[in-house]
Amino acid sequence: MTDARQGLPLTVVEAAAMGDHEAFARIMASHDGDMTRICMVMCGDVQVARDAVQAAWPIAWRRLGTLRDPARLRPWLMSIAANEARQILRGEYRRQSRERQVMSDPPPDPSARVERLDLAAAVGRLSPDERRLVALRYGAGLTSFELAQQLGGSPASVRGKLARLIERLRRDIGDD
């Protein structure tokens, strides 16, 4: 039996869970790129994304024995990476919020409309939790069922949150 998306034998996952460093290195080689892409979608910065992935790997190593279903390795790893990116973003989000409170509102600028048209900027304005949801769904391709398992809730509630987020992004970039 194999992990359908990466073709890894489940025995590799099981061996890594029992402390096999070589097996874990194979898992890292197979999933590091996907985890980096998820974090990049969330953070918008390559170095911050790499930092989040680097923080996620030791957590995955320590917790691999808690993974109930080795076939669920990919969504499990994506969630760990997304959570680490979210933690980094929360710190940045708090810092930026404090800075915005200190600064006075700038005068309206016609060029602000250009920024609103930029999807990356619109995603950047989402909260860290919202970015995590968007990244896991559209970056990692997790289904609403997989997201519900990883994040809690039901598949229907995940789909509802995603629909509201997509609608908000459409309004934000002027795609009515």
Secondary structure, DSSP 4 states (H G I P E B T S, - for coil): -B-TTT--BHHHHHHHHTT-HHHHHHHHHHHHHHHHHHHHHHHS-HHHHHHHHHHHHHHHHHHGGG-S-GGGHHHHHHHHHHHHHHHHHHHHHHHHHHHHHHSPPPPP-TTHHHHHT-HHHHHHTS-HHHHHHHIIIIIS---HHHHHHHHSS-HHHHHHHHHHHHHHHHHHHT--
